[in-house]
């Protein structure tokens, strides 16, 4: 999860930006490594995809979720989601320029 200023830990417990404090029990490693960190990494990948416009990161997210049965199905689903009428409706309402439209923003990287 992207946070502008992470909390830090001292003798009083966790201290958050803005002065809020709390004393929390440490998160068990089993929960941290199996649940929190993988979801955190997924969110960071999403942020990277939206910052870079790299369509392959979005495709990886679909493939990694194991909800598609093949790579072709994942590619088709990604194209359907990007070109959805609801997305186009929001783009029209917000008066997106052609460069800002989701279908034009996300591109696959060039091959090396």
DSSP file (Angstrom, degrees, kcal/mol; ACC not computed):
  #  RESIDUE AA STRUCTURE BP1 BP2  ACC     N-H-->O    O-->H-N    N-H-->O    O-->H-N    TCO  KAPPA ALPHA  PHI   PSI    X-CA   Y-CA   Z-CA
    1    1 A X              0   0    0      0, 0.0     2,-0.5     0, 0.0    39,-0.1   0.000 360.0 360.0 360.0 132.0    0.0    0.0    0.0
    2    2 A X        +     0   0    0     41,-0.1     2,-0.4    38,-0.1     3,-0.1  -0.678 360.0 177.3 -81.9 125.2    1.4    3.4   -0.9
    3    3 A X        -     0   0    0     -2,-0.5     3,-0.3     1,-0.1     0, 0.0  -0.989  31.9-139.2-128.8 137.9    1.6    5.7    2.0
    4    4 A X  S    S+     0   0    0     -2,-0.4     2,-0.4     1,-0.3    -1,-0.1   0.910  96.0  12.1 -63.6 -41.4    3.0    9.2    2.0
    5    5 A X  S    S-     0   0    0     -3,-0.1    12,-0.4    12,-0.0    -1,-0.3  -0.948  80.5-140.9-137.7 115.7    4.7    8.8    5.4
    6    6 A X        -     0   0    0     -2,-0.4     2,-0.0    -3,-0.3    -4,-0.0  -0.393  26.6-107.5 -72.6 152.4    5.0    5.4    7.1
    7    7 A X        -     0   0    0      9,-0.1     2,-0.3    -2,-0.1     9,-0.2  -0.343  32.8-146.3 -69.6 160.1    4.4    5.0   10.8
    8    8 A X  E     -A   15   0A   0      7,-2.3     7,-3.1     5,-0.0     2,-0.4  -0.916   7.0-126.1-128.7 160.3    7.4    4.4   13.0
    9    9 A X  E     +A   14   0A   0     -2,-0.3     5,-0.2     5,-0.2     2,-0.2  -0.866  34.9 152.8-110.3 134.0    7.8    2.4   16.2
   10   10 A X  E >   -A   13   0A   0      3,-2.4     3,-1.5    -2,-0.4     0, 0.0  -0.718  63.0 -69.3-139.3-166.5    9.3    3.6   19.4
   11   11 A X  T 3  S+     0   0    0      1,-0.3     3,-0.1    -2,-0.2    -2,-0.0   0.805 130.3  54.1 -61.4 -29.7    9.0    2.8   23.2
   12   12 A X  T 3  S-     0   0    0      1,-0.3     2,-0.3    11,-0.0    -1,-0.3   0.591 118.6-108.0 -80.8 -10.1    5.4    4.3   23.2
   13   13 A X  E <   -A   10   0A   0     -3,-1.5    -3,-2.4    10,-0.1    -1,-0.3  -0.860  69.7  -7.3 117.7-156.0    4.3    2.0   20.4
   14   14 A X  E     -AB   9  22A   0      8,-2.4     8,-2.2    -2,-0.3     2,-0.5  -0.580  60.0-160.5 -78.2 138.5    3.5    2.9   16.8
   15   15 A X  E     -AB   8  21A   0     -7,-3.1    -7,-2.3    -2,-0.3     2,-0.2  -0.988   6.8-158.5-122.7 126.6    3.5    6.6   16.0
   16   16 A X    >   -     0   0    0      4,-3.2     3,-1.6    -2,-0.5     4,-0.2  -0.654  33.9 -84.5-102.4 155.9    1.7    7.8   12.9
   17   17 A X  T 3  S+     0   0    0    -12,-0.4     3,-0.4     1,-0.3    -1,-0.1  -0.321 116.9  38.0 -55.7 139.7    2.1   11.0   10.9
   18   18 A X  T 3  S-     0   0    0      1,-0.2    -1,-0.3    -3,-0.1    -2,-0.0   0.414 129.3 -78.6  94.2  -1.3    0.1   13.8   12.5
   19   19 A X  S <  S+     0   0    0     -3,-1.6    -1,-0.2     1,-0.3    -2,-0.2   0.363  82.0 145.5  95.7  -6.2    0.8   12.6   16.0
   20   20 A X        -     0   0    0     -3,-0.4    -4,-3.2    -4,-0.2     2,-0.3  -0.411  28.6-166.0 -66.8 142.7   -1.7    9.7   16.4
   21   21 A X  E     +B   15   0A   0     -6,-0.2     2,-0.3    -2,-0.1    -6,-0.2  -0.902  14.5 168.2-129.3 158.3   -0.3    6.9   18.5
   22   22 A X  E     -B   14   0A   0     -8,-2.2    -8,-2.4    -2,-0.3     2,-0.6  -0.969  28.6-137.9-162.9 153.2   -1.2    3.3   19.2
   23   23 A X        +     0   0    0     -2,-0.3     2,-0.3   -10,-0.2   -10,-0.1  -0.930  34.4 176.0-118.6 106.3    0.3    0.2   20.8
   24   24 A X        -     0   0    0     -2,-0.6     2,-0.2     3,-0.0     3,-0.1  -0.808  33.4-113.2-113.6 148.8   -0.4   -2.8   18.7
   25   25 A X        -     0   0    0     -2,-0.3     3,-0.1     1,-0.1    -1,-0.0  -0.532  48.7 -95.8 -71.6 145.4    0.7   -6.4   19.0
   26   26 A X        -     0   0    0     -2,-0.2     2,-0.4     1,-0.1    -1,-0.1  -0.313  40.6-107.8 -62.5 147.7    3.1   -7.5   16.3
   27   27 A X        -     0   0    0      1,-0.1    -1,-0.1    -3,-0.1     5,-0.0  -0.612  38.2-108.5 -75.6 130.2    1.5   -9.2   13.3
   28   28 A X    >>  -     0   0    0     -2,-0.4     4,-2.5     1,-0.1     3,-0.5  -0.334  23.3-125.2 -58.6 139.9    2.3  -12.9   13.2
   29   29 A X  H 3> S+     0   0    0      1,-0.2     4,-3.2     2,-0.2     5,-0.4   0.843 108.6  60.9 -57.3 -35.8    4.8  -13.8   10.4
   30   30 A X  H 3> S+     0   0    0      1,-0.2     4,-1.6     2,-0.2    -1,-0.2   0.915 110.9  39.3 -58.9 -44.4    2.4  -16.4    9.0
   31   31 A X  H <>>S+     0   0    0     -3,-0.5     4,-2.0     2,-0.2     5,-1.9   0.904 116.4  52.0 -71.6 -41.9   -0.3  -13.7    8.4
   32   32 A X  I  <>S+     0   0    0     -4,-2.5     5,-2.8     3,-0.2     6,-0.3   0.947 117.3  35.8 -59.2 -51.4    2.3  -11.1    7.3
   33   33 A X  I  <5S+     0   0    0     -4,-3.2    -1,-0.2     1,-0.2     5,-0.2   0.789 124.7  39.4 -78.1 -28.1    4.0  -13.3    4.7
   34   34 A X  I  <5S+     0   0    0     -4,-1.6    -1,-0.2    -5,-0.4    -2,-0.2   0.682 133.1   9.4 -96.9 -18.8    0.9  -15.2    3.4
   35   35 A X  I  X5S+     0   0    0     -4,-2.0     4,-1.4    -5,-0.2    -3,-0.2   0.714 124.2  42.0-126.5 -52.6   -1.7  -12.5    3.4
   36   36 A X  I  ><S+     0   0    0     -5,-1.9     4,-2.5     2,-0.2     5,-0.2   0.964 114.3  45.1 -72.4 -52.9   -0.6   -8.9    3.9
   37   37 A X  H  ><S+     0   0    0     -5,-2.8     4,-2.7    -6,-0.2     5,-0.2   0.896 111.9  51.1 -64.0 -41.3    2.6   -8.8    1.8
   38   38 A X  H  > S+     0   0    0     -6,-0.3     4,-2.1     2,-0.2    -1,-0.2   0.920 113.9  45.1 -61.4 -40.3    1.2  -10.5   -1.3
   39   39 A X  H  X S+     0   0    0     -4,-1.4     4,-2.2     2,-0.2    -2,-0.2   0.893 112.2  52.3 -68.2 -37.4   -1.8   -8.1   -1.3
   40   40 A X  H  X S+     0   0    0     -4,-2.5     4,-2.2     1,-0.2    -2,-0.2   0.926 109.4  49.4 -61.5 -45.2    0.5   -5.2   -0.7
   41   41 A X  H  X S+     0   0    0     -4,-2.7     4,-2.3     1,-0.2    -1,-0.2   0.881 108.2  53.9 -63.6 -38.7    2.6   -6.3   -3.7
   42   42 A X  H  X S+     0   0    0     -4,-2.1     4,-2.2     2,-0.2    -1,-0.2   0.924 109.4  48.2 -59.8 -44.1   -0.5   -6.6   -5.9
   43   43 A X  H  X S+     0   0    0     -4,-2.2     4,-2.4     1,-0.2    -2,-0.2   0.893 110.1  51.6 -64.5 -38.9   -1.5   -3.0   -5.0
   44   44 A X  H  X S+     0   0    0     -4,-2.2     4,-2.4     2,-0.2    -1,-0.2   0.884 108.7  51.5 -65.4 -37.5    2.1   -1.8   -5.8
   45   45 A X  H  X S+     0   0    0     -4,-2.3     4,-2.7     2,-0.2    -2,-0.2   0.912 108.9  51.3 -63.4 -41.7    1.9   -3.6   -9.2
   46   46 A X  H  X S+     0   0    0     -4,-2.2     4,-2.4     2,-0.2    -2,-0.2   0.926 110.0  48.9 -60.5 -44.4   -1.4   -1.8   -9.9
   47   47 A X  H  X S+     0   0    0     -4,-2.4     4,-2.3     1,-0.2     5,-0.2   0.925 111.3  49.9 -61.3 -44.2    0.1    1.5   -9.0
   48   48 A X  H  X S+     0   0    0     -4,-2.4     4,-2.7     1,-0.2     6,-0.4   0.908 110.1  51.0 -60.5 -42.4    3.1    0.8  -11.3
   49   49 A X  H  X S+     0   0    0     -4,-2.7     4,-2.5     1,-0.2     5,-0.5   0.920 112.7  45.1 -61.6 -43.8    0.7   -0.2  -14.1
   50   50 A X  H  < S+     0   0    0     -4,-2.4    -1,-0.2     2,-0.2    -2,-0.2   0.818 116.1  46.2 -73.2 -29.6   -1.3    3.0  -13.8
   51   51 A X  H  < S+     0   0    0     -4,-2.3    -2,-0.2    -5,-0.2    -1,-0.2   0.896 124.1  31.9 -74.8 -40.3    1.9    5.2  -13.5
   52   52 A X  H  < S-     0   0    0     -4,-2.7    -2,-0.2    -5,-0.2    -3,-0.2   0.710  94.4-132.1 -92.8 -22.2    3.7    3.6  -16.4
   53   53 A X     <  +     0   0    0     -4,-2.5    54,-2.8    -5,-0.3     2,-0.8   0.686  48.5 159.0  76.2  17.4    0.8    2.6  -18.7
   54   54 A X  B >>  -c  107   0B   0     -5,-0.5     3,-0.9    -6,-0.4     4,-0.9  -0.660  26.8-168.1 -81.8 107.8    2.3   -0.9  -19.1
   55   55 A X  H 3> S+     0   0    0     52,-2.5     4,-2.1    -2,-0.8    53,-0.2   0.761  81.4  68.3 -67.1 -26.4   -0.6   -3.2  -20.1
   56   56 A X  H 3> S+     0   0    0     51,-0.4     4,-2.4     1,-0.2    -1,-0.2   0.805  94.5  56.9 -67.0 -27.5    1.6   -6.3  -19.5
   57   57 A X  H <> S+     0   0    0     -3,-0.9     4,-2.0     2,-0.2    -1,-0.2   0.916 107.8  47.3 -68.1 -41.5    1.4   -5.6  -15.7
   58   58 A X  H  X S+     0   0    0     -4,-0.9     4,-1.9     2,-0.2    -2,-0.2   0.900 111.3  51.6 -63.4 -40.4   -2.4   -5.7  -15.9
   59   59 A X  H  X S+     0   0    0     -4,-2.1     4,-2.6     1,-0.2    -2,-0.2   0.917 107.7  52.2 -62.9 -42.7   -2.2   -8.9  -17.9
   60   60 A X  H  X S+     0   0    0     -4,-2.4     4,-3.0     1,-0.2    -1,-0.2   0.908 106.1  54.5 -59.3 -41.4    0.1  -10.4  -15.3
   61   61 A X  H  X S+     0   0    0     -4,-2.0     4,-1.1     1,-0.2    -1,-0.2   0.903 110.1  46.5 -60.5 -41.1   -2.4   -9.5  -12.5
   62   62 A X  H  <>S+     0   0    0     -4,-1.9     5,-0.8     2,-0.2     6,-0.4   0.920 115.0  45.9 -66.5 -43.5   -5.2  -11.3  -14.4
   63   63 A X  H ><5S+     0   0    0     -4,-2.6     3,-1.1     1,-0.2    -2,-0.2   0.886 111.2  52.5 -66.8 -38.2   -3.0  -14.4  -15.0
   64   64 A X  H 3<5S+     0   0    0     -4,-3.0    -1,-0.2     1,-0.2    -2,-0.2   0.733  98.3  65.1 -71.3 -22.4   -1.8  -14.5  -11.4
   65   65 A X  T 3<5S-     0   0    0     -4,-1.1    -1,-0.2    -3,-0.3    -2,-0.2   0.602  97.6-138.4 -76.9 -10.2   -5.3  -14.4  -10.1
   66   66 A X  T < 5 +     0   0    0     -3,-1.1    -3,-0.1    -4,-0.3    -2,-0.1   0.794  69.3 119.2  58.7  31.7   -6.0  -17.8  -11.6
   67   67 A X      < +     0   0    0     -5,-0.8     2,-0.3     7,-0.0    -1,-0.1   0.490  60.9  67.1-102.3  -6.0   -9.5  -16.8  -12.8
   68   68 A X  S    S-     0   0    0     -6,-0.4     3,-0.1    -5,-0.2    -2,-0.0  -0.862  70.5-146.7-113.0 152.0   -8.7  -17.3  -16.4
   69   69 A X  S    S+     0   0    0     -2,-0.3     2,-0.3     1,-0.1    -1,-0.1   0.619  78.1  14.2 -93.5 -14.0   -8.0  -20.7  -18.1
   70   70 A X  S  > S-     0   0    0      1,-0.1     4,-1.8     0, 0.0     5,-0.1  -0.973  73.6-110.3-153.7 165.3   -5.6  -19.5  -20.7
   71   71 A X  H  > S+     0   0    0     -2,-0.3     4,-2.5     2,-0.2     5,-0.2   0.897 118.7  54.8 -65.0 -40.3   -3.4  -16.6  -21.7
   72   72 A X  H  > S+     0   0    0      1,-0.2     4,-2.4     2,-0.2    -1,-0.2   0.902 107.0  50.2 -60.5 -41.2   -5.6  -16.0  -24.7
   73   73 A X  H  > S+     0   0    0      2,-0.2     4,-2.5     1,-0.2    -1,-0.2   0.894 110.6  49.8 -64.6 -39.1   -8.7  -15.7  -22.4
   74   74 A X  H  X S+     0   0    0     -4,-1.8     4,-2.5     2,-0.2    -2,-0.2   0.902 110.7  49.2 -66.2 -41.3   -6.8  -13.3  -20.1
   75   75 A X  H  X S+     0   0    0     -4,-2.5     4,-2.2     2,-0.2    -2,-0.2   0.927 112.6  48.1 -62.7 -44.7   -5.8  -11.1  -23.1
   76   76 A X  H  X S+     0   0    0     -4,-2.4     4,-2.2     1,-0.2    -2,-0.2   0.917 112.1  49.1 -61.4 -44.6   -9.4  -11.1  -24.3
   77   77 A X  H  X S+     0   0    0     -4,-2.5     4,-2.6     2,-0.2    -2,-0.2   0.908 109.4  51.7 -62.9 -43.1  -10.7  -10.2  -20.8
   78   78 A X  H  X S+     0   0    0     -4,-2.5     4,-2.5     1,-0.2    -1,-0.2   0.917 110.6  48.3 -60.9 -43.4   -8.2   -7.4  -20.4
   79   79 A X  H  X S+     0   0    0     -4,-2.2     4,-2.1     1,-0.2    -1,-0.2   0.899 111.3  51.1 -63.8 -39.7   -9.3   -5.9  -23.8
   80   80 A X  H  < S+     0   0    0     -4,-2.2    -2,-0.2     2,-0.2    -1,-0.2   0.918 112.1  46.5 -62.0 -43.9  -13.0   -6.2  -22.8
   81   81 A X  H >< S+     0   0    0     -4,-2.6     3,-1.0     1,-0.2    -2,-0.2   0.915 113.6  47.3 -66.2 -43.2  -12.4   -4.4  -19.5
   82   82 A X  H 3< S+     0   0    0     -4,-2.5    21,-0.3     1,-0.2    -1,-0.2   0.857 118.3  41.3 -67.6 -34.7  -10.3   -1.6  -21.0
   83   83 A X  T 3< S+     0   0    0     -4,-2.1    -1,-0.2    -5,-0.2    -2,-0.2   0.147  84.3 141.1-100.6  19.5  -12.9   -1.1  -23.8
   84   84 A X    <>  -     0   0    0     -3,-1.0     4,-2.1     1,-0.1     3,-0.2  -0.292  58.9-127.5 -62.4 143.6  -16.0   -1.4  -21.6
   85   85 A X  H  > S+     0   0    0      1,-0.2     4,-2.4     2,-0.2     5,-0.1   0.841 109.8  57.4 -62.3 -34.0  -18.9    0.9  -22.4
   86   86 A X  H  > S+     0   0    0      2,-0.2     4,-1.9     1,-0.2    -1,-0.2   0.895 106.4  48.7 -63.9 -39.6  -19.0    2.0  -18.7
   87   87 A X  H  > S+     0   0    0      2,-0.2     4,-2.4     1,-0.2    -2,-0.2   0.921 112.0  49.0 -64.5 -44.1  -15.3    3.1  -18.9
   88   88 A X  H  X S+     0   0    0     -4,-2.1     4,-2.5     1,-0.2    -2,-0.2   0.866 107.8  55.4 -64.7 -35.7  -16.0    5.0  -22.1
   89   89 A X  H  X S+     0   0    0     -4,-2.4     4,-2.4     2,-0.2    -1,-0.2   0.910 109.6  45.6 -62.6 -42.6  -19.1    6.7  -20.4
   90   90 A X  H  X S+     0   0    0     -4,-1.9     4,-2.7     2,-0.2    -2,-0.2   0.912 112.0  52.1 -65.9 -42.5  -16.9    7.9  -17.6
   91   91 A X  H  <>S+     0   0    0     -4,-2.4     5,-2.6     1,-0.2     4,-0.3   0.903 111.8  46.5 -60.9 -41.2  -14.2    9.1  -20.0
   92   92 A X  H ><5S+     0   0    0     -4,-2.5     3,-1.0     3,-0.2    -2,-0.2   0.923 112.9  49.2 -66.1 -44.2  -16.9   11.0  -22.0
   93   93 A X  H 3<5S+     0   0    0     -4,-2.4    -2,-0.2     1,-0.3    -1,-0.2   0.896 114.3  44.9 -62.0 -41.3  -18.4   12.5  -18.8
   94   94 A X  T 3<5S-     0   0    0     -4,-2.7    -1,-0.3    -5,-0.1    -2,-0.2   0.451 110.8-124.8 -83.1  -0.3  -15.0   13.6  -17.6
   95   95 A X  T < 5 -     0   0    0     -3,-1.0    -3,-0.2    -4,-0.3    -4,-0.1   0.928  36.9-168.3  56.4  50.7  -14.1   14.9  -21.1
   96   96 A X      < -     0   0    0     -5,-2.6    -1,-0.1    -6,-0.1     2,-0.1  -0.406  18.8-123.4 -66.2 143.4  -10.9   12.9  -21.4
   97   97 A X    >>  -     0   0    0      1,-0.1     4,-1.1    -2,-0.1     3,-0.8  -0.447  32.9-101.5 -76.3 162.7   -8.6   13.8  -24.2
   98   98 A X  T 34 S+     0   0    0      1,-0.3     3,-0.4     2,-0.2     6,-0.2   0.859 124.7  53.2 -55.4 -35.5   -7.8   11.0  -26.7
   99   99 A X  T 34 S+     0   0    0      1,-0.2    -1,-0.3     5,-0.1    -3,-0.0   0.802 107.2  52.3 -70.0 -27.7   -4.4   10.5  -25.0
  100  100 A X  T <4 S+     0   0    0     -3,-0.8    -1,-0.2     4,-0.1    -2,-0.2   0.659  82.1 112.1 -82.7 -16.5   -6.0   10.2  -21.5
  101  101 A X  S >X S-     0   0    0     -4,-1.1     4,-2.1    -3,-0.4     3,-1.2  -0.311  74.1-127.1 -62.4 139.4   -8.5    7.5  -22.6
  102  102 A X  H 3> S+     0   0    0      1,-0.3     4,-2.0     2,-0.2    -1,-0.1   0.881 108.3  56.0 -55.5 -43.0   -7.8    4.1  -20.9
  103  103 A X  H 34 S+     0   0    0    -21,-0.3    -1,-0.3     1,-0.2   -20,-0.1   0.771 115.8  37.9 -65.1 -24.2   -7.7    2.3  -24.3
  104  104 A X  H <4 S+     0   0    0     -3,-1.2    -1,-0.2    -6,-0.2    -2,-0.2   0.691 112.3  57.8 -96.1 -21.9   -5.0    4.6  -25.5
  105  105 A X  H  < S+     0   0    0     -4,-2.1     2,-0.5    -5,-0.1    -2,-0.2   0.926  94.0  68.1 -76.1 -45.3   -3.0    5.0  -22.3
  106  106 A X     <  +     0   0    0     -4,-2.0     2,-0.3    -5,-0.2   -52,-0.2  -0.646  63.5 165.5 -83.9 126.1   -2.2    1.3  -21.7
  107  107 A X  B     -c   54   0B   0    -54,-2.8   -52,-2.5    -2,-0.5   -51,-0.4  -0.964  39.1-111.7-134.8 151.0    0.2   -0.2  -24.2
  108  108 A X        -     0   0    0     -2,-0.3     3,-0.1   -54,-0.2   -54,-0.0  -0.611  46.5-103.5 -75.7 143.8    2.3   -3.4  -24.2
  109  109 A X        -     0   0    0     -2,-0.3     2,-0.1     1,-0.1    -1,-0.1  -0.316  40.0 -98.7 -66.6 153.0    6.0   -2.7  -24.0
  110  110 A X        -     0   0    0      1,-0.1    -1,-0.1    -3,-0.1     2,-0.1  -0.441  43.0-104.4 -69.8 145.0    8.1   -2.9  -27.1
  111  111 A X              0   0    0      1,-0.1    -1,-0.1    -2,-0.1    -3,-0.0  -0.385 360.0 360.0 -68.1 147.6   10.0   -6.1  -27.6
  112  112 A X              0   0    0     -2,-0.1    -1,-0.1    -3,-0.1    -2,-0.1   0.473 360.0 360.0 -74.7 360.0   13.7   -6.0  -26.9
